[in-house]
Amino acid sequence: MPIAAPLISAAILQANPTLVGPSWVQTTLAIGIAVQTWAIIPANVVLIGSVSGVVGGGAVTGKFFMSPIPLPVNAAVAGVALLGVDAQQAALAIGLGVAAALNASALYVGTATGAVGVDISKVAFANPTTLIALLVANFAAQGLVGPLAAQFAVGVGNGIATMVLTGGGVGVAVGAPGPSPGTGVSRSGLI
């Protein structure tokens, strides 16, 4: 199952059921849409891998996992001077929810060069700038505007991108195999 905004929003809400109210629901909806849109654009999240098997090249598919520890989101939200209890509870729920949703649904696809066989990939790049812009736009679409919304978007965007950098996965590269053992590289993105 590919990454889905409703799954991300629901996981954030479930991560801390004591946070309630229409603004919180709007916030989680905005974050779900922004993270889904950001994550599936190949230039935003890049996985680089090692392929072991036989000489060849082809398509890579695999299951993505990331650390479920939400500390980067809390630290990034605190780093933009949002230090209140509510901000930190929201950051914790966002970190836990995004990690749970991506661990449950995210896959990666790409290409392998040099070999086909087992692929082991690691996130090499996660672009926080595009995520922050998407968060600001989606917050505004939900009616959440003002300097605190922009500040929160910067903290959440940087934190989520840092969390995604802990990710990687295991998959398989398939294609026309050659006659001898080989190793190669892969480049993939999330779906």
C-alpha positions as CSV (number, residue, x, y, z in Angstrom):
1,M,0.0,0.0,0.0
2,P,1.5,3.3,-1.0
3,I,1.9,6.3,1.4
4,A,-1.5,7.9,2.0
5,A,-2.3,11.2,3.6
6,P,-5.4,9.9,5.6
7,L,-3.2,7.2,7.1
8,I,-0.6,9.7,8.2
9,S,-3.2,12.0,9.7
10,A,-4.9,9.2,11.5
11,A,-1.6,7.9,12.9
12,I,-0.8,11.4,14.3
13,L,-4.2,11.7,16.0
14,Q,-3.8,8.2,17.4
15,A,-0.3,9.0,18.7
16,N,-1.7,11.4,21.3
17,P,-5.5,11.1,21.8
18,T,-5.4,13.8,24.5
19,L,-4.8,16.5,21.8
20,V,-8.2,17.5,20.6
21,G,-10.1,20.2,18.8
22,P,-10.7,21.4,15.3
23,S,-7.4,23.2,14.9
24,W,-5.5,20.0,15.8
25,V,-7.5,17.9,13.3
26,Q,-6.9,20.6,10.7
27,T,-3.2,20.5,11.6
28,T,-3.0,16.7,11.2
29,L,-4.8,16.8,7.9
30,A,-2.4,19.5,6.6
31,I,0.6,17.4,7.7
32,G,-0.7,14.2,6.2
33,I,-1.3,15.9,2.8
34,A,2.1,17.7,2.9
35,V,4.1,14.6,3.9
36,Q,2.4,12.4,1.3
37,T,3.0,14.9,-1.5
38,W,6.6,15.5,-0.4
39,A,7.6,11.9,0.2
40,I,6.6,10.5,-3.2
41,I,8.5,13.1,-5.3
42,P,11.8,11.3,-6.1
43,A,13.9,14.4,-5.7
44,N,12.8,15.0,-2.1
45,V,13.7,11.6,-0.6
46,V,16.6,9.7,-2.2
47,L,17.6,6.2,-1.2
48,I,21.0,4.8,-2.4
49,G,21.6,1.1,-2.1
50,S,23.9,-1.8,-2.6
51,V,22.8,-4.7,-4.8
52,S,24.3,-8.2,-4.4
53,G,23.5,-11.1,-6.7
54,V,24.4,-11.6,-10.3
55,V,25.6,-9.2,-13.0
56,G,22.8,-7.2,-14.6
57,G,20.5,-4.3,-14.0
58,G,16.8,-3.6,-13.6
59,A,14.0,-2.4,-11.4
60,V,14.2,-2.2,-7.6
61,T,11.3,-2.6,-5.2
62,G,11.5,-2.8,-1.4
63,K,10.0,-2.0,1.9
64,F,10.9,1.2,3.7
65,F,11.5,1.5,7.4
66,M,12.6,4.4,9.6
67,S,13.4,4.9,13.3
68,P,10.2,5.4,15.2
69,I,12.0,7.7,17.7
70,P,10.4,11.2,17.3
71,L,13.2,13.2,19.0
72,P,14.2,15.1,15.8
73,V,10.7,16.6,15.5
74,N,10.7,17.7,19.2
75,A,14.2,19.2,18.9
76,A,13.4,21.0,15.6
77,V,10.1,22.5,17.0
78,A,12.0,23.6,20.1
79,G,14.7,25.0,17.8
80,V,12.2,27.4,16.3
81,A,11.4,28.7,19.8
82,L,8.1,26.8,20.2
83,L,8.8,25.6,23.7
84,G,5.3,25.2,25.3
85,V,3.8,22.0,26.5
86,D,1.3,21.9,23.7
87,A,3.9,22.4,21.0
88,Q,6.1,19.6,22.4
89,Q,3.1,17.2,22.8
90,A,2.1,18.0,19.2
91,A,5.7,17.5,18.0
92,L,5.8,14.1,19.8
93,A,2.5,13.0,18.2
94,I,3.6,14.1,14.8
95,G,6.9,12.3,15.0
96,L,5.3,9.1,16.3
97,G,2.5,9.3,13.8
98,V,4.5,10.0,10.7
99,A,7.0,7.2,11.6
100,A,4.2,4.7,12.3
101,A,2.4,5.6,9.0
102,L,5.5,5.4,6.9
103,N,6.6,2.2,8.5
104,A,3.2,0.7,7.9
105,S,2.9,1.8,4.3
106,A,6.0,3.2,2.6
107,L,7.7,1.3,-0.2
108,Y,10.6,2.3,-2.4
109,V,11.1,1.8,-6.1
110,G,14.1,2.6,-8.4
111,T,16.7,1.2,-10.6
112,A,19.7,-1.0,-10.1
113,T,22.9,-0.8,-12.1
114,G,25.6,-3.5,-12.1
115,A,23.7,-6.3,-10.5
116,V,20.3,-7.8,-9.8
117,G,19.5,-9.6,-6.5
118,V,19.1,-8.4,-2.9
119,D,19.0,-4.6,-2.5
120,I,19.8,-2.9,0.8
121,S,19.1,0.9,0.7
122,K,19.5,3.8,3.0
123,V,18.1,7.3,2.7
124,A,20.9,9.6,1.5
125,F,18.9,12.8,1.1
126,A,15.6,14.2,2.5
127,N,14.8,17.8,1.5
128,P,13.3,19.8,4.3
129,T,12.9,23.0,2.3
130,T,10.2,21.5,0.0
131,L,8.5,19.9,2.9
132,I,8.3,23.2,4.8
133,A,6.8,24.9,1.8
134,L,4.2,22.2,1.5
135,L,3.4,22.4,5.2
136,V,2.9,26.2,5.0
137,A,0.7,25.9,1.9
138,N,-1.4,23.1,3.5
139,F,-1.7,24.9,6.8
140,A,-3.0,27.9,4.9
141,A,-5.4,25.7,3.0
142,Q,-6.8,24.5,6.3
143,G,-7.1,28.0,7.6
144,L,-4.0,27.9,9.8
145,V,-2.1,31.1,9.1
146,G,0.1,33.5,10.8
147,P,3.6,33.7,12.1
148,L,3.2,30.7,14.6
149,A,1.9,28.5,11.8
150,A,5.0,29.3,9.6
151,Q,7.3,28.8,12.6
152,F,5.6,25.5,13.4
153,A,6.0,24.4,9.7
154,V,9.7,25.1,9.8
155,G,10.2,23.0,13.0
156,V,8.0,20.1,11.8
157,G,9.4,20.1,8.3
158,N,13.0,20.0,9.6
159,G,12.2,17.4,12.2
160,I,10.3,15.0,9.8
161,A,13.1,15.3,7.2
162,T,15.7,14.5,9.9
163,M,13.6,11.5,10.9
164,V,13.3,10.2,7.3
165,L,17.1,10.4,7.1
166,T,17.2,7.5,9.6
167,G,15.3,5.3,7.1
168,G,16.2,2.6,4.7
169,G,15.0,-0.7,3.5
170,V,15.5,-4.1,2.0
171,G,14.2,-5.1,-1.4
172,V,15.0,-6.9,-4.6
173,A,16.4,-5.8,-7.9
174,V,15.0,-7.7,-10.9
175,G,16.0,-7.7,-14.5
176,A,18.0,-9.7,-17.0
177,P,20.6,-11.6,-15.1
178,G,24.2,-12.2,-16.3
179,P,26.3,-15.3,-16.1
180,S,28.4,-14.4,-13.1
181,P,28.1,-13.0,-9.5
182,G,28.0,-9.3,-9.2
183,T,27.5,-6.3,-7.1
184,G,25.9,-3.0,-8.0
185,V,24.2,0.2,-6.8
186,S,20.6,1.3,-6.7
187,R,18.9,4.7,-6.6
188,S,15.3,4.8,-5.4
189,G,12.5,7.0,-4.1
190,L,9.4,6.4,-1.9
191,I,5.9,5.5,-3.0
